[in-house]
């Protein structure tokens, strides 16, 4: 039944959203990803058997751009033996669906948030911890640290049927509101802030003195417009994509939670490839990842300009001000709450300790 459902999704997606790897980029894509040029990439000759892979990707511009690059590089580095059908914009289903389909092998490679993976691999809970990272440099260093590598590789060791190929970046969650420029924890005391239905996030905002209010995302714009809630928290891309700046006066770069994307592959499919093909996948993903991180940061800067042009005030926080929020998390035992959910709580401590270098 699942395979029949996926086949139907594939047929539909092919008709509306398939990005043909190696095909001509649209003008919009070319403007967003000028660096995604593989003309100088090394062509590898191959006598390996032809393989076609299905790649389910996320709904972000940086993710789609990097996905296009990955597909083209994998084809080139494999000497043409690997062809990848790229399905961006979550057209094959939400994160939970595509992870399940990747585990059973109907999808070969997928990009997902950490949320649907925590139940099969609890160490991903580390990314629910508010103020684990003080800035982007700290977060990226943590993901490439020994702890970050251990978490990425651990998904295979946990017997999930998946292997971790890379960390991509969604970004930091920021707070918007209609009352005051939020810079320190006391500023949101008593504010009604829409949050996700996540026990760690709810506990964190309660510790800050706010009134966290989970609600359906589809109701959020109207709720802020009518004053039902004072504000919300989301990455910049979500704030811009949903035009929250039209109904929110202040966008504070609190950067309280860093959200990575996990790029995973079906373990059996990876093992079925030749050594040359495996190396092509890994090399292509490494280069696509570097591009995705760079492109995501560029698009965040563009998002800030859109917000400013839309009339909202951007409120920047210093590392010292962020440290005050981090102190509240420590005193409220939020980090302990997260570690209690993990198989290897020491990973959180190791990532947190890296912050001293980025204050």
C-alpha positions as CSV (number, residue, x, y, z in Angstrom):
1,X,0.0,0.0,0.0
2,X,2.8,2.4,0.9
3,X,4.6,1.6,-2.4
4,X,1.4,2.2,-4.3
5,X,0.9,5.5,-2.6
6,X,4.5,6.6,-3.3
7,X,4.1,5.6,-6.9
8,X,1.1,7.9,-7.2
9,X,3.0,10.7,-5.5
10,X,5.9,10.2,-7.9
11,X,3.7,10.4,-11.0
12,X,2.1,13.6,-9.7
13,X,5.4,15.1,-8.6
14,X,6.9,14.4,-12.0
15,X,4.2,16.4,-13.6
16,X,4.5,19.5,-11.5
17,X,7.8,19.7,-9.5
18,X,10.6,17.4,-10.8
19,X,13.8,19.3,-11.1
20,X,15.7,17.6,-13.9
21,X,19.4,17.3,-12.8
22,X,21.6,18.7,-15.5
23,X,18.7,20.5,-17.1
24,X,18.6,24.2,-17.8
25,X,18.0,26.3,-14.7
26,X,15.2,28.8,-14.6
27,X,16.1,32.5,-14.5
28,X,15.0,32.6,-10.8
29,X,17.2,29.7,-9.9
30,X,20.2,31.1,-11.8
31,X,19.9,34.4,-9.8
32,X,19.7,32.6,-6.5
33,X,22.5,30.2,-7.1
34,X,25.2,31.8,-9.3
35,X,27.9,29.7,-7.7
36,X,26.3,26.4,-8.6
37,X,28.5,25.9,-11.6
38,X,30.0,22.5,-12.2
39,X,31.8,23.2,-15.5
40,X,35.2,22.8,-13.7
41,X,34.2,19.7,-11.8
42,X,36.3,16.7,-12.5
43,X,34.6,14.2,-14.9
44,X,35.1,10.6,-13.8
45,X,34.9,7.9,-16.4
46,X,33.0,4.8,-15.3
47,X,31.9,1.3,-16.3
48,X,29.7,1.0,-13.3
49,X,26.1,-0.2,-13.7
50,X,23.5,2.6,-14.2
51,X,21.6,3.6,-11.1
52,X,18.6,5.9,-10.7
53,X,18.0,7.4,-7.2
54,X,15.0,9.3,-5.9
55,X,15.8,12.3,-3.8
56,X,13.2,14.0,-1.7
57,X,14.1,17.6,-0.7
58,X,12.8,20.4,1.5
59,X,10.9,23.6,0.8
60,X,13.7,26.2,1.0
61,X,15.5,28.0,-1.8
62,X,18.9,27.1,-0.4
63,X,17.9,23.5,-0.1
64,X,16.6,23.3,-3.7
65,X,19.6,25.1,-5.1
66,X,22.0,22.7,-3.2
67,X,19.9,19.8,-4.3
68,X,20.3,20.7,-8.0
69,X,24.0,21.0,-7.5
70,X,24.3,17.7,-5.7
71,X,22.4,15.8,-8.5
72,X,24.6,17.3,-11.2
73,X,27.8,16.6,-9.3
74,X,26.8,13.0,-8.4
75,X,26.1,12.3,-12.1
76,X,29.4,13.9,-13.2
77,X,31.6,12.3,-10.5
78,X,30.1,8.8,-11.2
79,X,30.9,9.1,-14.8
80,X,27.2,9.3,-15.7
81,X,26.3,6.0,-14.0
82,X,24.2,7.8,-11.3
83,X,21.1,9.7,-12.3
84,X,19.1,11.4,-9.5
85,X,15.4,12.4,-9.8
86,X,15.1,15.5,-7.6
87,X,11.8,16.2,-5.9
88,X,12.1,19.6,-4.0
89,X,9.4,21.4,-2.0
90,X,8.4,18.3,0.0
91,X,6.2,17.1,-2.9
92,X,6.7,13.4,-1.8
93,X,5.3,14.2,1.6
94,X,6.1,15.8,4.9
95,X,9.3,15.1,6.8
96,X,7.8,12.2,8.8
97,X,6.5,10.6,5.6
98,X,9.7,10.9,3.6
99,X,11.8,9.5,6.5
100,X,9.6,6.5,6.7
101,X,9.7,6.0,3.0
102,X,13.5,6.3,3.0
103,X,13.8,3.7,5.8
104,X,11.9,1.1,3.7
105,X,13.7,2.1,0.5
106,X,11.0,3.7,-1.6
107,X,12.9,7.0,-1.4
108,X,16.7,6.7,-1.6
109,X,17.9,10.1,-0.2
110,X,15.9,12.6,1.9
111,X,16.4,15.9,3.6
112,X,14.4,16.4,6.8
113,X,14.2,18.4,10.0
114,X,15.2,16.5,13.2
115,X,11.7,16.2,14.5
116,X,10.6,12.9,12.8
117,X,14.0,11.3,13.7
118,X,14.1,11.7,17.4
119,X,11.8,8.7,18.1
120,X,14.2,6.4,16.3
121,X,17.4,8.2,17.3
122,X,17.1,10.2,20.5
123,X,20.4,12.1,20.2
124,X,18.7,14.4,17.7
125,X,16.9,15.9,20.7
126,X,20.0,18.0,21.3
127,X,18.7,20.4,18.7
128,X,15.6,21.2,20.8
129,X,17.9,22.9,23.4
130,X,17.4,26.7,23.4
131,X,20.7,28.7,23.4
132,X,22.8,25.7,22.9
133,X,24.6,27.9,20.3
134,X,25.2,31.6,20.6
135,X,25.7,32.3,16.9
136,X,26.0,30.6,13.4
137,X,29.8,30.1,13.8
138,X,29.3,28.2,17.0
139,X,26.5,26.1,15.5
140,X,28.5,25.1,12.4
141,X,31.6,24.4,14.5
142,X,29.5,22.1,16.7
143,X,28.1,20.2,13.7
144,X,31.6,19.5,12.4
145,X,33.0,18.7,15.8
146,X,33.5,15.2,17.2
147,X,30.1,15.3,18.9
148,X,28.4,16.5,15.7
149,X,30.0,13.8,13.6
150,X,29.1,11.2,16.2
151,X,25.4,12.2,16.1
152,X,25.4,12.2,12.2
153,X,27.1,8.7,12.1
154,X,25.1,7.4,15.0
155,X,21.9,7.2,13.1
156,X,23.4,4.2,11.2
157,X,24.7,2.5,14.4
158,X,21.2,2.9,15.9
159,X,19.8,0.4,13.4
160,X,17.5,2.8,11.7
161,X,18.3,1.6,8.2
162,X,19.6,5.1,7.4
163,X,23.0,6.7,7.1
164,X,23.8,10.4,7.7
165,X,25.2,12.1,4.7
166,X,25.4,15.7,5.8
167,X,24.1,18.5,8.0
168,X,22.3,21.3,6.0
169,X,21.1,24.5,7.6
170,X,17.6,25.8,8.1
171,X,18.6,28.6,10.5
172,X,17.9,30.2,13.8
173,X,14.5,30.8,15.3
174,X,13.9,34.5,16.1
175,X,11.1,36.2,18.1
176,X,8.8,38.7,16.5
177,X,6.3,40.8,18.5
178,X,4.1,44.0,18.4
179,X,5.0,45.5,21.8
180,X,8.7,46.3,22.4
181,X,12.1,45.6,20.9
182,X,13.1,42.4,22.6
183,X,16.8,42.1,23.6
184,X,16.9,40.5,27.1
185,X,14.8,37.9,28.8
186,X,12.8,40.4,30.9
187,X,11.5,41.9,27.7
188,X,9.2,39.0,26.9
189,X,7.9,38.6,30.4
190,X,4.1,38.2,30.2
191,X,4.1,38.2,26.4
192,X,1.8,35.7,24.7
193,X,4.1,34.0,22.2
194,X,3.0,31.3,19.7
195,X,5.3,28.3,19.9
196,X,5.4,24.8,18.6
197,X,3.8,22.0,20.6
198,X,7.2,20.9,22.0
199,X,7.7,20.3,25.7
200,X,11.2,21.6,25.8
201,X,10.2,24.8,23.9
202,X,7.2,25.3,26.2
203,X,9.3,24.9,29.3
204,X,11.9,27.3,28.0
205,X,9.5,30.1,27.3
206,X,7.8,29.6,30.7
207,X,11.2,29.9,32.3
208,X,11.6,33.2,30.5
209,X,8.3,34.4,32.0
210,X,6.4,34.4,28.7
211,X,3.1,32.8,28.0
212,X,3.8,30.2,25.3
213,X,0.7,29.5,23.2
214,X,0.7,26.6,20.8
215,X,-1.7,27.0,17.9
216,X,-2.1,25.9,14.3
217,X,0.4,27.6,12.0
218,X,-2.4,28.4,9.6
219,X,-4.1,30.5,12.2
220,X,-1.0,32.4,13.3
221,X,-1.1,35.4,10.9
222,X,-4.7,36.3,11.8
223,X,-4.0,35.7,15.5
224,X,-1.1,38.3,15.4
225,X,-3.2,40.7,13.3
226,X,-6.0,40.6,15.8
227,X,-3.8,40.6,18.8
228,X,-4.8,37.2,20.0
229,X,-1.1,36.6,20.5
230,X,1.6,39.2,20.9
231,X,4.2,37.4,18.7
232,X,5.8,34.2,17.5
233,X,9.2,32.6,16.8
234,X,10.4,31.1,13.6
235,X,13.4,31.3,11.2
236,X,13.8,34.3,9.0
237,X,12.7,32.4,5.9
238,X,9.4,31.5,7.5
239,X,8.9,35.1,8.7
240,X,9.5,36.5,5.2
241,X,7.7,33.7,3.3
242,X,4.5,34.2,5.4
243,X,4.9,38.1,5.5
244,X,4.7,38.2,9.3
245,X,6.5,41.5,9.1
246,X,3.2,43.0,7.9
247,X,1.6,42.4,11.3
248,X,4.6,42.5,13.6
249,X,6.5,45.7,14.5
250,X,9.7,44.1,15.8
251,X,11.9,41.2,14.6
252,X,14.4,40.4,17.3
253,X,17.4,38.2,16.3
254,X,17.3,36.3,19.5
255,X,18.6,33.2,17.6
256,X,17.4,31.1,20.5
257,X,17.2,27.7,18.7
258,X,19.3,26.5,15.8
259,X,17.5,24.3,13.3
260,X,19.6,22.0,11.1
261,X,18.4,19.7,8.3
262,X,19.5,16.1,8.2
263,X,20.4,14.6,4.8
264,X,20.0,10.8,5.1
265,X,20.2,7.9,2.7
266,X,18.8,4.4,2.7
267,X,21.6,2.2,4.1
268,X,20.9,-0.8,1.8
269,X,20.8,1.4,-1.3
270,X,24.1,3.0,-0.4
271,X,25.7,-0.3,0.3
272,X,24.5,-1.6,-3.1
273,X,26.5,1.0,-5.0
274,X,30.0,0.4,-6.2
275,X,32.8,2.0,-4.3
276,X,33.3,4.5,-7.1
277,X,29.6,5.4,-6.9
278,X,29.6,5.7,-3.1
279,X,32.6,8.1,-3.4
280,X,30.8,10.1,-6.0
281,X,27.8,10.5,-3.7
282,X,29.9,11.5,-0.7
283,X,32.1,13.9,-2.7
284,X,29.0,15.5,-4.4
285,X,27.2,15.9,-1.1
286,X,30.3,17.5,0.6
287,X,30.5,20.2,-2.1
288,X,26.7,20.7,-2.2
289,X,26.7,21.1,1.6
290,X,29.3,23.8,1.5
291,X,27.2,25.6,-1.2
292,X,24.0,25.2,0.9
293,X,25.5,26.7,4.0
294,X,26.9,29.7,2.0
295,X,23.6,30.2,0.1
296,X,21.5,29.9,3.2
297,X,23.5,32.7,4.9
298,X,23.1,34.9,1.8
299,X,19.4,34.3,1.7
300,X,19.1,35.2,5.4
301,X,20.7,38.6,4.6
302,X,18.2,39.1,1.8
303,X,15.4,38.2,4.2
304,X,16.5,40.9,6.6
305,X,16.3,43.5,3.9
306,X,12.8,42.4,2.9
307,X,11.7,42.7,6.6
308,X,13.3,46.2,6.8
309,X,11.6,47.3,3.6
310,X,8.4,45.9,4.9
311,X,8.5,48.4,7.8
312,X,9.5,46.2,10.7
313,X,12.4,47.0,13.0
314,X,15.3,44.5,13.1
315,X,16.6,44.2,16.7
316,X,20.1,42.8,16.9
317,X,21.4,41.1,20.1
318,X,25.0,41.0,21.2
319,X,26.6,37.8,22.4
320,X,26.5,39.2,25.9
321,X,22.7,39.7,25.7
322,X,22.3,36.2,24.3
323,X,24.3,34.9,27.2
324,X,21.7,36.2,29.6
325,X,19.1,34.0,27.9
326,X,21.4,31.1,28.0
327,X,21.8,31.6,31.8
328,X,18.1,31.4,32.2
329,X,18.1,28.1,30.4
330,X,20.8,26.8,32.6
331,X,19.1,27.9,35.8
332,X,15.8,26.4,34.7
333,X,17.5,23.0,34.0
334,X,16.3,23.1,30.4
335,X,19.6,21.6,29.2
336,X,19.1,18.8,31.8
337,X,15.6,18.2,30.4
338,X,17.0,17.7,26.9
339,X,19.9,15.5,28.1
340,X,17.4,13.2,29.9
341,X,15.9,12.4,26.5
342,X,19.3,11.6,24.8
343,X,21.2,8.4,24.6
344,X,24.5,10.3,24.8
345,X,23.9,13.5,26.9
346,X,27.6,14.2,26.8
347,X,27.2,15.4,23.2
348,X,25.2,18.4,24.4
349,X,27.8,19.3,27.0
350,X,30.6,19.0,24.4
351,X,28.7,21.3,21.9
352,X,27.8,23.8,24.6
353,X,31.5,24.0,25.7
354,X,32.5,25.0,22.2
355,X,30.7,28.3,22.8
356,X,33.5,29.8,24.8
357,X,35.5,30.2,21.5
358,X,32.6,32.1,19.9
359,X,31.5,34.6,22.6
